[in-house]
Amino acid sequence: MFTGLVEEIGEVLSLKMSGSEGRLRIGASKVLEGLGLGHSIAVNGACLTVAELGPSSFTASLMPETLHRTNLGRLRPRSPVNLERALALGGRLGGHLVQGHIDGLGQVRSMIPEGEALVVTISAPPEIMRYVVPQGFIAVDGVSLTVVERDEASFTVSLVAYTQEHITLPRQGIGYMVNLEVDILAKYVESLLGQERPARQGLSREFLAEHGFLG
């Protein structure tokens, strides 16, 4: 589990493909503290498992499903990536509950400065937009952001100056594909509301007769 608060911007050192799988090596410093083999780490919001660990880098394997659902397969050497270690039990939850399970990709449509803020509009497919609500949470490349407004095909977020300096999004251009993870609470609510509830069965003459209460 993660919070969507980026700890460090790492740098892709290499991405080696072998058939439908990949091996991603990332240079970092802060997130390496306390990191061990087998630990989880979010790379652009995607939960990966540390397979190798060096003094200034870590390596993770990319499975076919990960490459299909995320933007990690589009990375190149020197690409910046958002990094966050898994939330420690009892740690401070400053963003929102982020699983690191990417729901799909969105595309940056516009970036418009508004005072010190940067207003970013991102288009997303219907299966993502159904969970997006104004003032709700969404993780964009692993960053916990609040939705300012939305329409049928896109949503808008506003990045304050501090956030702009500590994530990769402002460095990307129009058309950049971002990883999106919707708020897990929205999925739970949808699941609960969608379950079929058995109809209440009241007493009837037929029920009483069937069970021997009527002669």
C-alpha positions in Angstrom: 0.0 0.0 0.0 1.2 3.5 -0.8 0.1 7.1 -0.2 0.6 8.8 -3.5 3.3 11.1 -2.0 6.4 10.9 -4.2 9.6 10.5 -2.1 12.1 11.0 -4.9 12.4 11.4 -8.7 14.6 8.5 -9.9 16.3 8.1 -13.3 16.0 5.1 -15.6 19.4 3.6 -16.2 18.3 0.8 -18.4 15.3 -1.1 -19.7 16.1 -4.5 -21.2 13.4 -6.5 -22.9 13.3 -10.2 -23.3 10.3 -11.4 -25.2 7.2 -10.1 -23.5 9.0 -9.3 -20.2 11.4 -6.5 -19.2 14.0 -5.7 -16.6 14.0 -2.1 -15.4 17.0 -0.6 -13.5 16.6 2.7 -11.8 19.1 5.1 -10.2 18.0 6.5 -6.8 19.2 7.5 -3.4 16.6 8.3 -0.8 14.2 5.4 -1.5 17.1 2.9 -1.1 17.2 3.5 2.6 15.7 0.5 4.3 14.9 -1.1 0.9 15.5 -4.8 0.6 15.2 -7.6 -1.9 11.6 -8.6 -2.4 10.3 -5.2 -1.1 7.6 -3.3 -2.9 8.3 0.1 -4.5 6.0 2.2 -6.6 7.5 3.4 -9.9 5.3 5.9 -11.6 2.5 4.5 -9.4 3.0 0.8 -10.4 3.9 -1.5 -7.6 7.1 -3.4 -8.5 9.2 -5.9 -6.6 12.9 -5.2 -6.0 14.8 -8.1 -7.6 18.3 -6.6 -7.4 19.7 -3.9 -5.2 22.9 -1.9 -5.5 24.5 1.1 -3.7 22.8 3.6 -6.0 20.2 1.7 -7.9 17.6 -1.1 -7.9 16.2 -3.4 -10.5 12.7 -4.8 -10.9 11.1 -7.2 -13.4 8.2 -6.1 -15.6 5.6 -8.7 -16.4 3.6 -8.7 -19.6 0.5 -7.4 -17.8 2.5 -4.6 -16.3 3.9 -3.6 -19.6 0.4 -3.7 -21.1 -1.4 -1.6 -18.5 1.3 1.0 -17.7 3.7 3.4 -19.3 6.8 1.7 -18.0 7.5 0.0 -21.3 7.8 3.4 -22.9 10.6 4.5 -20.6 14.1 5.1 -22.0 17.5 5.7 -20.3 17.5 9.0 -18.4 13.7 9.1 -18.2 12.6 10.5 -14.8 10.2 8.4 -12.7 8.3 9.0 -9.5 9.3 6.7 -6.7 7.7 5.8 -3.4 8.4 3.1 -0.9 5.6 1.0 0.5 3.8 2.6 3.5 5.0 1.3 6.8 2.3 0.1 9.3 1.5 3.0 11.5 3.0 5.5 9.1 1.4 8.9 8.4 -1.1 8.8 5.5 -0.7 12.1 3.8 -2.2 11.4 0.4 -4.8 8.7 -0.1 -4.8 4.9 -0.1 -3.0 3.9 -3.3 -2.5 0.2 -4.1 0.0 0.5 -6.9 -2.4 -1.4 -9.3 -2.7 0.7 -12.4 -6.2 0.8 -13.9 -5.2 2.2 -17.2 -3.5 5.0 -19.1 -4.5 8.6 -19.6 -3.1 11.3 -21.9 -2.1 14.8 -21.1 -4.2 17.2 -23.1 -3.1 20.6 -21.8 -0.9 22.3 -19.2 -1.9 25.9 -18.4 -0.1 28.1 -15.8 -2.5 29.7 -13.3 -0.6 32.0 -11.0 1.9 29.7 -9.2 -0.2 26.6 -10.0 -0.2 24.5 -13.1 -3.6 23.3 -14.3 -3.3 19.9 -16.1 -6.1 18.3 -18.1 -5.9 14.6 -18.8 -8.1 12.5 -21.0 -9.1 9.0 -19.9 -11.2 6.1 -21.2 -14.8 5.5 -20.0 -13.8 2.7 -17.7 -11.6 5.2 -15.8 -13.9 8.2 -16.0 -16.8 6.4 -14.3 -14.8 6.5 -11.0 -13.7 10.2 -11.3 -15.6 12.8 -9.4 -14.9 16.4 -8.6 -12.9 16.8 -5.3 -12.2 13.1 -5.4 -8.8 11.4 -5.4 -6.9 9.9 -8.4 -3.3 8.8 -8.6 -1.5 10.1 -11.7 1.9 8.4 -12.3 1.7 7.5 -8.6 0.9 11.1 -7.4 -2.1 11.6 -5.2 -4.1 14.4 -6.7 -7.5 16.0 -6.2 -9.8 16.3 -9.2 -10.8 19.9 -9.8 -13.4 19.2 -12.5 -14.3 16.6 -15.1 -16.4 16.1 -18.2 -17.3 12.9 -20.0 -13.8 12.2 -21.4 -11.3 14.1 -19.2 -10.5 15.5 -15.8 -8.5 18.4 -14.5 -6.0 18.7 -11.6 -4.1 21.6 -10.2 -0.4 21.3 -9.2 0.9 23.7 -6.5 4.4 25.0 -6.8 5.9 22.5 -4.4 4.3 19.5 -6.1 5.5 20.7 -9.5 9.1 20.6 -8.2 8.9 17.1 -6.8 7.1 15.1 -9.5 7.7 14.3 -13.1 4.5 15.5 -14.7 5.5 19.1 -15.4 8.6 17.9 -17.2 6.5 15.9 -19.7 4.8 17.3 -22.8 1.3 17.3 -24.3 0.4 13.8 -25.4 2.4 12.1 -22.6 0.7 8.9 -21.4 0.3 8.7 -17.6 -0.6 5.8 -15.3 -3.9 6.2 -13.6 -5.3 4.5 -10.5 -8.7 5.5 -9.3 -9.7 5.6 -5.6 -10.2 2.0 -4.4 -13.1 3.2 -2.2 -15.1 4.0 -5.4 -14.6 0.4 -6.6 -15.9 -1.0 -3.3 -18.9 1.2 -3.4 -19.7 0.2 -6.9 -19.3 -3.5 -6.1 -21.5 -3.3 -3.0 -24.3 -1.4 -4.9 -24.1 -3.8 -7.8 -24.6 -6.9 -5.8 -28.0 -8.5 -6.1 -29.9 -8.3 -2.9 -32.3 -11.2 -2.3 -35.9 -10.0 -2.3 -37.6 -9.9 1.1 -39.9 -12.9 1.4 -43.0 -12.2 3.4 -45.5 -14.7 4.7 -48.2 -15.9 2.3 -50.9 -18.5 2.3 -48.8 -20.5 -0.1 -45.7 -20.4 2.2 -47.8 -21.4 5.2 -49.5 -24.3 3.4 -46.2 -25.5 2.0 -44.8 -25.7 5.5 -47.8 -27.4 7.1 -49.3 -24.5 8.9 -52.7 -24.7 7.1 -54.9 -27.7 7.0 
